Amino acid sequence: MKIPVIFDCDPGHDDALALVMACASEKLDIKAVTVCAGNAALEKTLVNAKRILRLLGQSAPLAAGAARPLLREPVYAPDIHGKSGLDGAPLPPPDYPQERAGAAELQRRIISQSPEPVTIIATGPLTNIAILFSAFPEVKQNIARISFMGGSAGAGNWTAAAEFNFYADPEAADIVLSSGLPLLMSGLNVTEKAFITRDEIDAIRAFGGRTPVLIAALLDFYLGVYMKRGFPGAALHDPCAVASLTNPELFSAHPYHVTVETRGKYTAGMSLVDIRRRSDAKPNVTVNMDVDRKGFIKLLMDAAGTY
């Protein structure tokens, strides 16, 4: 039986690749896609989601969510994803239907009507999920797990301490980490190991066909950003939240107690993963700590090849 999934995102190149992987998977049933601000402003991430879903031939309902964090001013990442939030390829026009209801209402409806517990894949700031839990706490009863990209069991990337998604809305991350639900975390400590190289991007392009060629073009742009910063390839952060759900054998994961700093002057958004051997803190998150990069890239290649 396929896993019913709500995909919450802020596209973003790596969100787009995560959608490619999720929509291609025979293990997932995408029940809805919801969008928040993050990598770019909401009006841009929403357009990007429509373009990607159109490219992938999807029909899942789509809804717009939070245009800003719960309490803070928005932060965006145009230096990573370009002015549009998804530069690098001539994607289809955004003529994809949008629900009148907002993200929280669509999520509530999908979860409450599902005969099976729903899994949430979250690849952006956790604002939409925090709003859902605040407005409709009863939905937790029918959520199987949340697999999210965010935080780090090590250093940050947006600041020395904080990963971008947690930095963008640490209060939302705190609500989700405190939810009591099964949580699967893909943080920078593992996602930066899940990188793709020039040769691997060229291999996707060599599949031929419109969609693989456009996927490769998006990755060309994204790789350029990482190469300028001295990385060996482009880190595919968000696809890890999909792959670790569908193919957990590719990851080494351990249960830890994870919290997020919401007040620190220099550490706001920092995730604290308690890896002490004698810690009394009760684990609340399964944290991905390592990845089989070659197996991960093969999974992405197979996904791109389906198109």
C-alpha positions, -999 to +999 in steps of 0.1 A: +000+000+000+013+035-009+020+059+019-004+089+018+017+120+018+012+158+022+042+175+006+049+209+022+076+230+004+091+263-006+106+256-041+137+261-044+159+239-066+163+211-040+126+212-033+120+208-070+143+177-070+125+164-039+092+167-057+107+148-087+117+120-064+085+119-045+062+120-075+082+093-092+081+069-062+059+039-063+058+040-025+042+074-021+007+087-029+009+125-030-025+137-016-017+174-015+011+199-020+012+230+002+036+260-001+051+285+022+076+314+019+112+304+025+137+301-003+118+330-019+086+350-012+054+331-012+042+345-046+074+331-061+075+297-043+038+292-052+045+299-089+075+276-088+054+248-073+029+252-100+055+250-127+072+219-113+038+201-108+029+210-143+062+197-156+057+164-137+022+159-149+007+159-114-029+165-103-026+167-065-044+197-050-022+227-043-027+254-017-008+285-006+002+288+031+022+311+052+037+342+036+059+349+066+073+332+097+052+330+129+069+359+147+099+371+126+107+390+095+110+369+064+144+358+051+150+346+015+179+329-003+182+346-038+220+340-038+213+303-038+181+300-059+182+331-081+156+360-084+127+337-092+136+312-065+141+286-093+164+300-119+181+281-146+155+264-168+125+274-190+098+256-170+062+254-181+038+283-173+022+281-139-012+271-152-019+246-124-051+248-104-049+262-069-073+255-040-093+284-026-087+271+009-053+278+025-027+253+033-039+245+069-074+239+058-064+217+029-040+198+052-067+194+078-092+180+052-067+155+037-056+143+071-091+140+086-106+122+056-078+098+051-085+062+061-048+057+067-025+079+088-009+106+067+028+113+064+040+149+060+072+156+040+084+191+049+112+206+029+109+243+038+105+263+071+080+245+093+056+274+094+027+257+077+029+227+099+031+248+131+000+267+120-018+234+113-010+221+148-021+254+164-054+256+145-063+220+144-044+200+171-068+171+166-052+162+133-021+148+151-042+117+158-041+107+121-005+117+113+019+088+109+052+108+109+068+140+097+100+136+075+116+171+073+147+187+060+160+212+086+185+218+113+218+201+117+237+178+141+266+201+135+273+235+121+248+257+103+248+272+068+228+304+071+247+314+102+275+296+119+250+280+142+218+277+122+205+259+091+183+280+068+149+264+074+152+264+112+167+300+111+138+312+090+112+302+116+127+287+148+094+291+166+076+269+141+104+243+143+100+244+181+063+236+178+070+207+155+098+193+176+075+194+206+045+178+188+051+144+202+048+129+167+073+105+151+098+128+135+125+120+109+152+147+105+175+152+076+199+180+087+229+196+071+252+170+087+238+144+063+223+165+034+257+180+025+270+145+020+242+139-005+257+160-033+255+156-070+284+161-094+287+175-130+291+140-145+259+128-127+239+158-139+251+151-174+239+116-170+204+128-162+205+151-193+216+121-214+182+104-207+168+128-232+132+140-232+119+173-220+117+167-183+152+152-177+167+179-197+150+206-177+159+189-144+195+189-155+193+226-164+180+234-129+209+214-115+234+232-137+224+265-121+223+250-086+257+233-091+273+266-102+264+282-068+280+254-049+311+252-070+317+289-064+317+281-027+342+253-029+318+223-026+325+191-045+290+191-058+255+205-053+240+194-019+206+179-025+192+188+009+154+183+005+155+150-015+169+135+017+136+140+034+120+119+006+147+092+002+151+085+039+113+078+040+111+056+010+146+040+012+158+042+048+184+016+041+204+043+024+208+062+057+223+057+091+198+071+116+197+073+154+171+085+179+182+117+198+166+145+217+165+176+195+156+211+204+159+245+186+172+277+200+146+305+197+162+333+218+200+333+212+215+365+199+240+345+178+224+311+179+187+317+169+176+287+148+204+264+160+193+228+164+207+211+195+210+173+189+219+157+221+243+129+211+257+124+246+260+087+254+247+092+290+221+118+283+188+115+303+170+135+276+143+113+260+147+110+222+120+128+202+135+127+167+151+101+145+181+119+131+198+109+098+235+109+105+250+095+073+240+085+037+251+061+010+257+088-016+260+065-045+228+047-036+211+081-031+222+094-065+210+061-081+176+067-066+175+102-080+186+090-114+159+063-114+133+090-105+145+113-133+145+084-157+108+077-151+101+110-169 
